[in-house]
Amino acid sequence: MAGSTFGKAFQITTFGESHGLGVGVVIDGCPAGLTLDLEQIQSQLHRRRPGQSSITTQRKEKDAVKVLTGILNDETTGAPITLWIGNLDQKSADYDHIKTVFRPSHADYTYSIKYGIRDHRGGGRSSARETAARVAAGSVAQGLISAFGVTTTAYVSSVGKINCETPYSDLNLTQIDDSIVRCPDLAVAKTMIAEIEKIRDEGNTVGGVITCVIHNVPVGLGEPVFDRLEADLAKAMLSINAVKGFEIGSGFHGASMYGSEHNDPFTLDENEQIRTKSNYSGGVQGGISNGMPMYFRVAFKPTSTLMQSQQSIDSEGNKIVVEGKGRHDPCVVPRAVPIVESMASLVIADHLMRSRTSKLSSIKQTL
């Protein structure tokens, strides 16, 4: 199965299935000498793991990470790093009733046609269980980019029709984890939680939006044309399960503005560094970072598995009724926050490593 590798200079390959022995990731291109903070990796995995609150799936997984290769005395050696997360609470029998069923908005039909076989137990590789491996790898990437002063912070900015209208710059982002829905506006968070609980009790699901901001990105990351920084971010985000939309900076709103409103004039900040007065570009111009904060929004669809009856067909073309069973998230966005942060960190780490060979002077410094 192709398509399990992401990145060029800082590269990851994930493996494993939802109801197999576990999931894991191999990281290649991480420089030697980076102290690996296992507590930080575990902390991020705990933010993603199932069963963490009343508004998430009740599957119970410890998501304890094990380092198999690439580490010596808590430091990276430059060799490939392998991280492993075992599955402990899979209940494959919950999926026996859909062994030959094509569930609405799932990958059942497309996987069956493409591969001639599919793992019906939680979706196999199509399951969001795979994202545990991404979070583990993303935590390593976060450790790497933090050495350059770069931080990635994501939070839930909408659930269904309930929106946090306050710009990220006016929010207290230290309050993100003060709410189980991970919205730093705690008053709005209460409304979001109530909506998710209501939808869950109806056997339904709801989507949402996650906003992410990347601070202290150095000027010059990104490659022209096909490897533009925002293009790689878009691919990273759209590769996450249930993501259906991505916008950076002014996004779709920018299409309704005049150029005189949207342009970001250059100026000097208090440290005599070139910056822009506004930031409708979202920190990227010409596909290359300009030193301003990068911010973007990621839209997640409602979870496809409902605790309601739905019409569909089976692999023989027979009309059937699908009955939702098992343990599923009524809304994925609270658990997706660390996934968005991790994928953003992987993109920045990759471009930081690639930028080291963009100038002759940089090459000489590494020799």
PEKATA-V303605 format. One record per residue. N is the residue number from 1. RES is the residue in one letter. D_CENTER is the distance of its C-alpha to the mean C-alpha in whole Angstrom. Layout:
N,RES,D_CENTER / N,RES,D_CENTER
This chain:
1,M,21 / 2,A,20 / 3,G,16 / 4,S,15 / 5,T,15 / 6,F,13 / 7,G,14 / 8,K,18 / 9,A,19 / 10,F,17 / 11,Q,16 / 12,I,14 / 13,T,15 / 14,T,14 / 15,F,17 / 16,G,18 / 17,E,18 / 18,S,17 / 19,H,21 / 20,G,22 / 21,L,23 / 22,G,19 / 23,V,16 / 24,G,16 / 25,V,15 / 26,V,17 / 27,I,17 / 28,D,19 / 29,G,20 / 30,C,20 / 31,P,23 / 32,A,26 / 33,G,26 / 34,L,23 / 35,T,23 / 36,L,21 / 37,D,20 / 38,L,20 / 39,E,20 / 40,Q,17 / 41,I,15 / 42,Q,16 / 43,S,15 / 44,Q,12 / 45,L,12 / 46,H,14 / 47,R,12 / 48,R,10 / 49,R,13 / 50,P,15 / 51,G,19 / 52,Q,18 / 53,S,19 / 54,S,22 / 55,I,19 / 56,T,17 / 57,T,18 / 58,Q,21 / 59,R,20 / 60,K,21 / 61,E,19 / 62,K,20 / 63,D,17 / 64,A,19 / 65,V,18 / 66,K,21 / 67,V,22 / 68,L,24 / 69,T,24 / 70,G,24 / 71,I,25 / 72,L,28 / 73,N,29 / 74,D,26 / 75,E,25 / 76,T,24 / 77,T,27 / 78,G,25 / 79,A,25 / 80,P,22 / 81,I,20 / 82,T,20 / 83,L,18 / 84,W,18 / 85,I,17 / 86,G,20 / 87,N,20 / 88,L,23 / 89,D,23 / 90,Q,23 / 91,K,25 / 92,S,26 / 93,A,29 / 94,D,27 / 95,Y,26 / 96,D,29 / 97,H,30 / 98,I,28 / 99,K,29 / 100,T,30 / 101,V,29 / 102,F,26 / 103,R,24 / 104,P,23 / 105,S,20 / 106,H,19 / 107,A,19 / 108,D,22 / 109,Y,25 / 110,T,23 / 111,Y,22 / 112,S,26 / 113,I,27 / 114,K,25 / 115,Y,26 / 116,G,29 / 117,I,27 / 118,R,24 / 119,D,23 / 120,H,24 / 121,R,23 / 122,G,20 / 123,G,19 / 124,G,19 / 125,R,16 / 126,S,15 / 127,S,14 / 128,A,10 / 129,R,12 / 130,E,11 / 131,T,8 / 132,A,10 / 133,A,11 / 134,R,8 / 135,V,8 / 136,A,11 / 137,A,11 / 138,G,9 / 139,S,12 / 140,V,14 / 141,A,13 / 142,Q,13 / 143,G,16 / 144,L,17 / 145,I,16 / 146,S,18 / 147,A,21 / 148,F,21 / 149,G,21 / 150,V,17 / 151,T,15 / 152,T,11 / 153,T,11 / 154,A,9 / 155,Y,11 / 156,V,12 / 157,S,15 / 158,S,16 / 159,V,17 / 160,G,19 / 161,K,22 / 162,I,21 / 163,N,20 / 164,C,20 / 165,E,22 / 166,T,22 / 167,P,21 / 168,Y,18 / 169,S,21 / 170,D,23 / 171,L,21 / 172,N,21 / 173,L,18 / 174,T,19 / 175,Q,20 / 176,I,16 / 177,D,17 / 178,D,20 / 179,S,19 / 180,I,18 / 181,V,16 / 182,R,14 / 183,C,16 / 184,P,18 / 185,D,21 / 186,L,23 / 187,A,25 / 188,V,23 / 189,A,20 / 190,K,24 / 191,T,24 / 192,M,20 / 193,I,21 / 194,A,24 / 195,E,23 / 196,I,20 / 197,E,23 / 198,K,26 / 199,I,24 / 200,R,23 / 201,D,27 / 202,E,28 / 203,G,26 / 204,N,23 / 205,T,20 / 206,V,18 / 207,G,15 / 208,G,14 / 209,V,12 / 210,I,9 / 211,T,11 / 212,C,10 / 213,V,13 / 214,I,14 / 215,H,17 / 216,N,20 / 217,V,19 / 218,P,22 / 219,V,24 / 220,G,24 / 221,L,20 / 222,G,20 / 223,E,22 / 224,P,24 / 225,V,24 / 226,F,21 / 227,D,19 / 228,R,19 / 229,L,16 / 230,E,15 / 231,A,15 / 232,D,13 / 233,L,10 / 234,A,11 / 235,K,11 / 236,A,7 / 237,M,6 / 238,L,9 / 239,S,8 / 240,I,6 / 241,N,9 / 242,A,10 / 243,V,9 / 244,K,13 / 245,G,13 / 246,F,12 / 247,E,14 / 248,I,15 / 249,G,18 / 250,S,20 / 251,G,19 / 252,F,21 / 253,H,23 / 254,G,24 / 255,A,26 / 256,S,28 / 257,M,29 / 258,Y,32 / 259,G,32 / 260,S,34 / 261,E,31 / 262,H,28 / 263,N,29 / 264,D,28 / 265,P,32 / 266,F,32 / 267,T,33 / 268,L,34 / 269,D,32 / 270,E,34 / 271,N,34 / 272,E,35 / 273,Q,31 / 274,I,31 / 275,R,28 / 276,T,28 / 277,K,30 / 278,S,27 / 279,N,23 / 280,Y,23 / 281,S,22 / 282,G,18 / 283,G,19 / 284,V,20 / 285,Q,23 / 286,G,24 / 287,G,21 / 288,I,21 / 289,S,20 / 290,N,23 / 291,G,23 / 292,M,22 / 293,P,18 / 294,M,16 / 295,Y,14 / 296,F,12 / 297,R,11 / 298,V,9 / 299,A,11 / 300,F,11 / 301,K,14 / 302,P,16 / 303,T,16 / 304,S,18 / 305,T,20 / 306,L,23 / 307,M,25 / 308,Q,28 / 309,S,30 / 310,Q,29 / 311,Q,31 / 312,S,30 / 313,I,32 / 314,D,32 / 315,S,32 / 316,E,36 / 317,G,35 / 318,N,37 / 319,K,36 / 320,I,34 / 321,V,33 / 322,V,29 / 323,E,29 / 324,G,26 / 325,K,26 / 326,G,24 / 327,R,21 / 328,H,18 / 329,D,16 / 330,P,18 / 331,C,15 / 332,V,11 / 333,V,10 / 334,P,11 / 335,R,10 / 336,A,6 / 337,V,7 / 338,P,6 / 339,I,3 / 340,V,3 / 341,E,6 / 342,S,6 / 343,M,5 / 344,A,7 / 345,S,9 / 346,L,10 / 347,V,11 / 348,I,13 / 349,A,15 / 350,D,15 / 351,H,17 / 352,L,19 / 353,M,20 / 354,R,21 / 355,S,23 / 356,R,25 / 357,T,27 / 358,S,28 / 359,K,31 / 360,L,34 / 361,S,34 / 362,S,31 / 363,I,32 / 364,K,35 / 365,Q,34 / 366,T,32 / 367,L,35
